[in-house]
């Protein structure tokens, strides 16, 4: 039977690898009627499942990526600590795979396995880390139901980690958000959120608060059966379209768990109560719900028997508890070198001791406790050896990977540096060529400009007025021009129009008329500046020993003003003119 179950699971994954639409039941740890099958398939005969997987990979029926997903799934359901560690390593590796990074649904699948594995290892910090990542993805994808299902997990973890008030606030918000009809998936998420709060209450010893919560689960299931049309069957998690029998098994499981929680709560209230009548009433209620649990289909599974045994103990049903533990041991077969079996031995010893105390027969209890102590030592030694070997293997693998990565990084750095040097050299050469070319072009332009300036200077060396017809005004203008040039009046930086008017006894208006007629309409300052620039041009050409600053002072300019006026008139600065003579 187990062989066919394994083959069916592998065929399901193979179908997924071919991208055909296949309904999947996620959160297998929370899917009711699958628990016992998973334990038998993955925990008691993991080698057979892995052998089938290896054969499928060898034949090429599934991809390497899908094979890793299946292997992680098998390991994540194992009772062996080493297999759980391997599942975590595979899943962490898969999270960086392209098929996962670019597919939010695949990310959720991998995170679900990490969540289940962390829960089995009782690693609350890792559990919280993966659940938080999953909530982020659900928010991005708009998956509100799945988000609040996972928020309930986070709320439970917060209570375990000491943040009790904050944890219960989150649990209550998740339950409130999920309460009410909508879809089968939403109903399932609501039941799981309620179950998470029950777990938190049990951990804190608040057993009385468990009962109304479990009743809410029963009420929701009753409402579903009476108003099925209010619940959509479009969920990818739970749907009865392919197999209606799944619906009955789901309802059986969910009711059985609620009855189990109520039986346990009443039993513990009876055990811890002080008023005799209340204790008897609680014990009676516990037995009623225990009977309902035992009659359910789920109540006969391995996980159900393991769940209900402590309730039998709390009710003083030691014979029944021992029978339950015996049945669990038989179903585990030879797979007894694990923590689960150690817990079973300890619980059996406790039950045997409690029964023996009443019957004064302690031999069986002593024998069971001895077996438990011996197994604990073996498990401890085995675990330490396994951890040492596993850590050494991990360290060696990581060391090799780091060495490979360092060499690759060094080669990459060398390549990048070489490329950068080559690019910089090419850019430097290109810039040098461009710079010298531009410099040459500018130099040629400046040379041509200087030749043109010199040619113009030769023409302008003849006074403007001498080229015009004779007359009194011409004579006056020539006199003024000669005085300004020959007596170097232009060298006076403070030379004013009024100075010339006073010197020649004419009005400002008369001087303006002369300039307008014989100096091409220049104003007096423009006319004087032209004379200064002509003289500066001559000095730059003839007096090569003089500096530009000295020449500016000689012609009545400041150095800055000379540079500005010279550039404006001739197109080059005084220094550029001199350099290109």
ROVEX-678466 format. One record per residue (C-alpha): x, y, z; residue in three letters. Coordinates in steps of 0.5 Angstrom, whole numbers, plus 500, padded with zeros to 3 digits. Example, Ala and Ser with C-alpha at 12.3 -4.5 7.8 and 13.67 -1.06 7.14 Angstrom:
// residues 2
    xx    yy    zz   residuo
   525   491   516       ALA
   527   498   514       SER
END
This chain:
// residues 581
    xx    yy    zz   residuo
   500   500   500       UNK
   506   505   502       UNK
   509   504   495       UNK
   503   506   491       UNK
   502   512   496       UNK
   510   514   494       UNK
   509   513   487       UNK
   502   517   487       UNK
   506   523   491       UNK
   512   523   486       UNK
   507   522   480       UNK
   504   529   483       UNK
   510   532   483       UNK
   512   530   476       UNK
   506   533   473       UNK
   507   539   476       UNK
   514   539   473       UNK
   511   539   466       UNK
   506   545   468       UNK
   500   541   467       UNK
   494   544   472       UNK
   494   539   478       UNK
   491   541   485       UNK
   496   541   491       UNK
   494   541   498       UNK
   499   545   501       UNK
   501   546   509       UNK
   501   538   509       UNK
   502   539   517       UNK
   495   542   517       UNK
   492   538   512       UNK
   488   533   516       UNK
   487   526   513       UNK
   494   526   510       UNK
   498   526   517       UNK
   498   519   518       UNK
   500   517   510       UNK
   505   522   511       UNK
   509   519   517       UNK
   508   512   514       UNK
   511   514   507       UNK
   516   519   509       UNK
   518   517   516       UNK
   518   510   517       UNK
   520   508   509       UNK
   524   514   507       UNK
   529   510   503       UNK
   524   507   499       UNK
   521   514   497       UNK
   528   517   496       UNK
   530   511   491       UNK
   523   512   487       UNK
   526   519   486       UNK
   533   517   484       UNK
   530   513   479       UNK
   525   518   476       UNK
   531   523   476       UNK
   535   518   472       UNK
   530   516   467       UNK
   529   524   466       UNK
   522   524   468       UNK
   523   530   472       UNK
   527   536   472       UNK
   533   537   477       UNK
   529   543   480       UNK
   523   539   481       UNK
   527   533   484       UNK
   530   538   489       UNK
   523   540   491       UNK
   521   533   492       UNK
   527   531   496       UNK
   526   537   501       UNK
   519   535   501       UNK
   521   528   503       UNK
   526   530   508       UNK
   521   536   511       UNK
   516   530   514       UNK
   522   526   517       UNK
   523   524   524       UNK
   530   524   523       UNK
   534   531   525       UNK
   539   530   520       UNK
   534   529   515       UNK
   530   536   517       UNK
   537   539   517       UNK
   538   537   510       UNK
   531   539   508       UNK
   533   546   511       UNK
   539   547   507       UNK
   536   544   500       UNK
   530   549   501       UNK
   535   555   503       UNK
   538   553   496       UNK
   532   553   492       UNK
   530   560   494       UNK
   536   563   490       UNK
   534   559   484       UNK
   531   562   478       UNK
   525   558   478       UNK
   523   560   485       UNK
   525   568   485       UNK
   521   569   479       UNK
   515   565   481       UNK
   511   568   488       UNK
   507   561   488       UNK
   514   557   488       UNK
   517   562   494       UNK
   511   560   498       UNK
   511   553   497       UNK
   519   553   499       UNK
   517   557   505       UNK
   511   553   507       UNK
   517   547   507       UNK
   521   551   511       UNK
   516   553   516       UNK
   514   546   517       UNK
   521   544   518       UNK
   522   549   523       UNK
   516   547   527       UNK
   518   540   527       UNK
   525   542   530       UNK
   522   547   535       UNK
   526   552   532       UNK
   521   558   534       UNK
   526   564   531       UNK
   527   560   524       UNK
   519   559   524       UNK
   518   566   525       UNK
   523   568   520       UNK
   520   564   514       UNK
   513   566   516       UNK
   514   573   516       UNK
   517   573   509       UNK
   511   569   507       UNK
   507   574   509       UNK
   510   579   505       UNK
   509   575   499       UNK
   502   574   500       UNK
   501   582   501       UNK
   505   583   495       UNK
   500   578   491       UNK
   494   580   494       UNK
   493   573   498       UNK
   489   576   504       UNK
   487   569   506       UNK
   494   566   506       UNK
   496   572   509       UNK
   492   572   515       UNK
   493   564   516       UNK
   500   565   516       UNK
   499   571   521       UNK
   496   567   526       UNK
   503   562   526       UNK
   506   569   527       UNK
   502   570   533       UNK
   503   563   536       UNK
   510   564   536       UNK
   510   571   539       UNK
   507   568   545       UNK
   512   562   545       UNK
   517   568   545       UNK
   515   572   551       UNK
   511   577   547       UNK
   504   574   550       UNK
   499   580   549       UNK
   502   582   542       UNK
   501   575   540       UNK
   494   574   542       UNK
   492   581   539       UNK
   495   578   532       UNK
   491   571   533       UNK
   485   575   535       UNK
   486   579   529       UNK
   487   573   524       UNK
   481   570   527       UNK
   477   576   526       UNK
   479   577   519       UNK
   478   570   517       UNK
   471   569   521       UNK
   465   568   516       UNK
   463   564   510       UNK
   467   566   503       UNK
   471   560   501       UNK
   473   553   503       UNK
   480   555   504       UNK
   478   561   508       UNK
   474   556   513       UNK
   480   552   513       UNK
   485   558   515       UNK
   480   560   520       UNK
   480   553   523       UNK
   488   553   523       UNK
   488   560   526       UNK
   483   558   532       UNK
   488   552   533       UNK
   494   556   533       UNK
   490   560   539       UNK
   488   554   542       UNK
   496   552   542       UNK
   498   558   545       UNK
   492   558   551       UNK
   494   551   552       UNK
   502   553   553       UNK
   500   558   558       UNK
   495   553   562       UNK
   489   557   560       UNK
   485   551   559       UNK
   478   554   560       UNK
   479   559   554       UNK
   480   553   550       UNK
   473   550   550       UNK
   469   556   547       UNK
   474   556   541       UNK
   474   549   540       UNK
   466   550   540       UNK
   467   556   535       UNK
   470   551   530       UNK
   465   546   531       UNK
   460   551   529       UNK
   463   553   523       UNK
   463   546   520       UNK
   456   546   522       UNK
   454   552   518       UNK
   458   550   512       UNK
   454   543   512       UNK
   448   547   513       UNK
   450   553   508       UNK
   454   549   503       UNK
   452   554   497       UNK
   455   560   501       UNK
   462   557   501       UNK
   466   557   494       UNK
   470   551   492       UNK
   475   555   488       UNK
   481   555   492       UNK
   487   552   490       UNK
   488   549   497       UNK
   482   545   499       UNK
   477   543   494       UNK
   472   537   493       UNK
   471   537   486       UNK
   476   532   484       UNK
   474   527   490       UNK
   468   529   494       UNK
   470   524   499       UNK
   476   529   501       UNK
   470   533   504       UNK
   468   528   509       UNK
   475   526   511       UNK
   476   534   512       UNK
   470   535   516       UNK
   472   528   520       UNK
   479   531   521       UNK
   477   538   523       UNK
   471   536   528       UNK
   476   530   531       UNK
   481   535   533       UNK
   476   540   536       UNK
   473   534   540       UNK
   480   532   542       UNK
   482   540   544       UNK
   475   540   548       UNK
   477   533   551       UNK
   484   535   553       UNK
   481   542   556       UNK
   476   538   560       UNK
   481   533   563       UNK
   486   538   565       UNK
   481   542   568       UNK
   478   536   572       UNK
   485   534   574       UNK
   487   541   577       UNK
   480   543   580       UNK
   479   543   587       UNK
   471   543   587       UNK
   469   536   587       UNK
   463   537   583       UNK
   466   541   578       UNK
   472   536   577       UNK
   467   530   576       UNK
   463   534   571       UNK
   469   536   567       UNK
   471   529   567       UNK
   465   527   565       UNK
   465   532   559       UNK
   472   530   557       UNK
   470   523   557       UNK
   464   525   552       UNK
   468   528   547       UNK
   474   523   548       UNK
   469   518   546       UNK
   467   522   540       UNK
   474   523   538       UNK
   475   515   538       UNK
   469   514   534       UNK
   472   519   528       UNK
   476   516   522       UNK
   482   521   524       UNK
   482   519   531       UNK
   485   512   529       UNK
   491   515   526       UNK
   498   515   528       UNK
   498   522   530       UNK
   491   522   533       UNK
   493   517   538       UNK
   499   521   540       UNK
   495   527   541       UNK
   490   524   545       UNK
   494   520   550       UNK
   496   525   555       UNK
   488   526   555       UNK
   487   519   557       UNK
   493   520   562       UNK
   490   526   565       UNK
   483   522   566       UNK
   487   517   570       UNK
   485   512   564       UNK
   492   509   565       UNK
   491   502   561       UNK
   488   506   555       UNK
   494   510   555       UNK
   498   504   555       UNK
   494   501   550       UNK
   495   507   545       UNK
   502   508   546       UNK
   503   500   545       UNK
   499   501   538       UNK
   504   507   537       UNK
   510   503   538       UNK
   507   498   533       UNK
   506   502   528       UNK
   513   506   528       UNK
   516   499   527       UNK
   523   499   527       UNK
   524   506   526       UNK
   525   507   533       UNK
   532   511   534       UNK
   529   518   534       UNK
   526   523   539       UNK
   519   521   538       UNK
   520   514   540       UNK
   524   517   546       UNK
   518   521   548       UNK
   513   515   547       UNK
   518   511   552       UNK
   518   516   557       UNK
   510   517   556       UNK
   509   510   557       UNK
   514   510   563       UNK
   509   515   566       UNK
   503   511   565       UNK
   506   505   567       UNK
   508   508   574       UNK
   501   512   575       UNK
   498   505   574       UNK
   503   501   578       UNK
   502   506   584       UNK
   495   504   584       UNK
   496   497   583       UNK
   503   497   587       UNK
   507   494   581       UNK
   513   498   579       UNK
   517   493   575       UNK
   514   495   568       UNK
   515   502   569       UNK
   522   501   572       UNK
   523   497   565       UNK
   520   503   561       UNK
   524   508   564       UNK
   530   505   564       UNK
   529   504   556       UNK
   528   511   555       UNK
   534   513   559       UNK
   538   508   555       UNK
   535   511   548       UNK
   536   518   550       UNK
   544   517   551       UNK
   544   513   545       UNK
   540   519   541       UNK
   545   524   545       UNK
   551   521   542       UNK
   548   519   535       UNK
   546   526   535       UNK
   553   529   537       UNK
   556   525   532       UNK
   552   527   526       UNK
   552   534   528       UNK
   560   534   528       UNK
   560   530   521       UNK
   554   535   518       UNK
   558   541   521       UNK
   565   538   518       UNK
   561   537   511       UNK
   558   543   511       UNK
   564   547   513       UNK
   569   543   508       UNK
   563   545   502       UNK
   563   552   504       UNK
   570   553   505       UNK
   571   550   498       UNK
   566   554   495       UNK
   569   560   498       UNK
   576   558   495       UNK
   572   557   488       UNK
   568   564   489       UNK
   575   568   491       UNK
   578   565   485       UNK
   573   567   481       UNK
   572   574   484       UNK
   580   575   483       UNK
   579   573   476       UNK
   573   578   475       UNK
   577   584   479       UNK
   583   583   474       UNK
   579   583   468       UNK
   575   589   470       UNK
   581   592   472       UNK
   584   591   465       UNK
   578   593   462       UNK
   578   599   466       UNK
   585   601   464       UNK
   584   600   457       UNK
   578   604   457       UNK
   582   610   461       UNK
   588   609   456       UNK
   583   610   450       UNK
   580   615   453       UNK
   586   619   455       UNK
   589   618   447       UNK
   582   620   445       UNK
   582   626   449       UNK
   590   628   447       UNK
   588   628   440       UNK
   582   632   441       UNK
   586   637   445       UNK
   591   638   440       UNK
   587   638   434       UNK
   583   643   438       UNK
   589   647   440       UNK
   592   647   433       UNK
   585   649   430       UNK
   585   655   435       UNK
   592   657   433       UNK
   591   657   426       UNK
   585   661   427       UNK
   588   666   431       UNK
   594   666   426       UNK
   589   668   421       UNK
   586   673   425       UNK
   592   677   427       UNK
   594   677   420       UNK
   588   680   419       UNK
   588   685   425       UNK
   595   687   422       UNK
   593   689   415       UNK
   587   693   418       UNK
   592   696   422       UNK
   596   699   416       UNK
   590   702   413       UNK
   588   705   420       UNK
   594   708   421       UNK
   592   714   416       UNK
   588   719   420       UNK
   581   718   418       UNK
   579   726   417       UNK
   585   726   412       UNK
   581   722   407       UNK
   576   727   407       UNK
   575   734   403       UNK
   579   740   406       UNK
   575   745   410       UNK
   575   748   417       UNK
   572   743   421       UNK
   577   738   418       UNK
   582   742   420       UNK
   579   742   427       UNK
   578   735   427       UNK
   585   734   425       UNK
   588   738   430       UNK
   584   735   436       UNK
   586   728   433       UNK
   594   730   433       UNK
   594   733   440       UNK
   590   727   443       UNK
   595   722   439       UNK
   602   726   439       UNK
   601   729   446       UNK
   599   722   449       UNK
   593   725   452       UNK
   589   718   451       UNK
   594   715   456       UNK
   591   719   462       UNK
   585   714   464       UNK
   581   720   467       UNK
   581   724   460       UNK
   574   727   459       UNK
   570   731   453       UNK
   571   737   457       UNK
   578   737   457       UNK
   578   737   450       UNK
   573   743   449       UNK
   577   747   454       UNK
   583   746   450       UNK
   580   748   443       UNK
   575   753   446       UNK
   569   749   443       UNK
   563   747   446       UNK
   561   740   447       UNK
   556   740   442       UNK
   561   742   437       UNK
   565   737   439       UNK
   560   731   438       UNK
   558   734   431       UNK
   566   733   429       UNK
   566   726   432       UNK
   559   725   428       UNK
   562   727   422       UNK
   569   725   421       UNK
   570   719   426       UNK
   564   715   424       UNK
   559   717   429       UNK
   563   715   435       UNK
   562   718   442       UNK
   568   721   445       UNK
   569   715   450       UNK
   569   710   444       UNK
   573   715   439       UNK
   579   715   445       UNK
   578   708   446       UNK
   580   706   439       UNK
   586   711   439       UNK
   588   707   445       UNK
   587   700   442       UNK
   591   702   436       UNK
   596   704   440       UNK
   596   698   444       UNK
   596   694   438       UNK
   602   698   436       UNK
   606   697   442       UNK
   604   689   443       UNK
   607   689   436       UNK
   613   693   436       UNK
   615   693   444       UNK
   615   686   445       UNK
   619   687   452       UNK
   613   690   455       UNK
   608   686   459       UNK
   601   687   457       UNK
   600   690   464       UNK
   605   696   462       UNK
   602   697   455       UNK
   595   697   459       UNK
   598   703   463       UNK
   601   706   457       UNK
   595   707   453       UNK
   590   709   459       UNK
   587   702   460       UNK
   587   698   466       UNK
   589   691   465       UNK
   582   688   465       UNK
   579   693   461       UNK
   584   693   456       UNK
   583   685   455       UNK
   576   686   455       UNK
   576   692   450       UNK
   581   688   445       UNK
   578   682   445       UNK
   571   685   443       UNK
   574   689   437       UNK
   579   684   435       UNK
   577   677   437       UNK
   583   675   441       UNK
   586   678   447       UNK
   592   682   448       UNK
   596   676   450       UNK
   593   671   444       UNK
   595   677   439       UNK
   602   677   441       UNK
   603   669   442       UNK
   600   669   434       UNK
   605   674   431       UNK
END
